[in-house]
Amino acid sequence: MTSGNLSAEEEAVIDQIEEQNVDFLRLQFTDILGTVKNVSVPASQAEKAFTEGIYFDGSSIDGFVRIQESDMRLEPDPSTFAILPWRNTEESAAARLICDVMDTSTGEPFSGDPRGVLKRAIERAEDMGYDINAAPEPEFFLFEEDEDGRATTKTNDAGGYFDLAPKDLAQDVRRDIIYGLESMGFDIEASHHEVAQGQHEINFTYDDALSTADNVATFRSVVRAIAAEHDLHATFMPKPIPRINGSGMHTHISLFQGGENAFHDDDDEFNLSETAKQFVAGILEHAPAITAVSNPTVNSYKRLVPGYEAPVYVAWSDRNRSALIRKPAARVPAASRIEARFPDPSCNPYLAFAALIHAGLDGIEQGLECPDPVRENIYEFDEQKREEYGINTLPTNLGEAVDALEEDEVIGDALGEHVYEKFVEAKRAEFKDYLVDVSDWELDRYLETF
């Protein structure tokens, strides 16, 4: 029996909970750094969760609030209901709902909620008449575990790009991950072994920006959980093994207006509209600051080096993959899009998408002029040729990226005051900690030499 206060969508969720013998609900959200958090409640509390919300202590979550202002409320989004594939049996099941975080003192959305940050970016686009679609390509590594169940960096295969068994020994794991994702409503486009040993990619279809960010957060949880069932550790760390390719999260973006793709123009040489080119120009303009958000760890910058297929040069191209942004080939007008190749899967997807969207929209609002595409391999350019083409480079480390973020008002505003301050504070501390540490590389190189 449900309350009359529930919407039709919420009542449908209650019905599914009963039909599928759900005994626990995980109310999911992310902290500012992108770590998925959840509050587990008995399924009998579902109606209360929808009508009143579920309270939790926000002071225990990184970057949320101080101890004296700790009460926060989770409001579940019924459209995100899904059964967790690794907790599903005939007798019982667990399900998750992704939540918005509310400030109990004001009753308004909490300004530090990353999902709310992305919602504000989407609202800005809507105010300009645009709907935003996005599709990421998150890559990850699968490593063996040691006898204590701890992660190693030993891969369980010797496969390479698009290899088949027997080299790709993780096919069964990828298959189980795909089955799990599909059971949660994902529409999987493709999966394959990536370039590096132990590296994999699973692509899911375009969706609106908010659903896509929700899917990225879910994707990481599902991949880790199902890999663990195979006694493997899945990591989205950008560069876990030196001197081989790292993991990226190439992100495809397009704007639609009145049901039509606002990025497509039949008459343009690249089939890109002026709107699309201005959007590209905005991302290029703000790319250094975006990297602090889209590539947010010290390790991210071990991936962003020349020679390992990761873009480091602030340019765009319709052909080669050495540029920051690529215009993929599109068979039909609706598929015209741009591909931002620099984000990595350690990012908070809500914040990264928000930064990219605000940067692109700023390009449209400012009428920024897009530079010509660079069709040559930029990796082969020397410094003089890059200067001739006017090509800058991304920050070389997290400290430089945070410097760029602090100098960029547009990306700072995109995050909002609360998230911006807490994010910068956390990343400054992370980089400072890195600078004072002594690595194994340094010990191996210098300890017995000097």
ABEGO torsion letter per residue (X at the ends): XBBAABBAAAAAAAAAAAAAGBABBBBBBBBAAGBBBBBBBBAAAAAAAAAAEBBBBAAABBGBBBAAAABBBBBBBAAABBBBAAABBAABBBBBBBBBBBBAAAGBBBAABAAAAAAAAAAAAAAAGBBBBBBBBBBBBBBBBBAAGBBBABBABABBBGBBOAABAAAAAAAAAAAAAAAAGBBBABBBBBABBGBBBBBBBBBBAAAAAAAAAAAAAAAAAAAAAAGBBBBABABABBGBBBBBBBBBBBBBBGGBBAABBAABAAGBBAAAAAAAAAAAAAAAAAAAAABABAAAAAABBBGAGBBABBBBBAABAABABBBBBBABAAABBBBBAABBAABBAAAAAAAAAAAAAAAAAAGBBBBBBBABBAAABBAAAAAAAGBBBBBABAAAAAAAAAABAAAAAAAEAAAAAAAAAAAAAAAAAAAABBBAAAAAAAAAAX
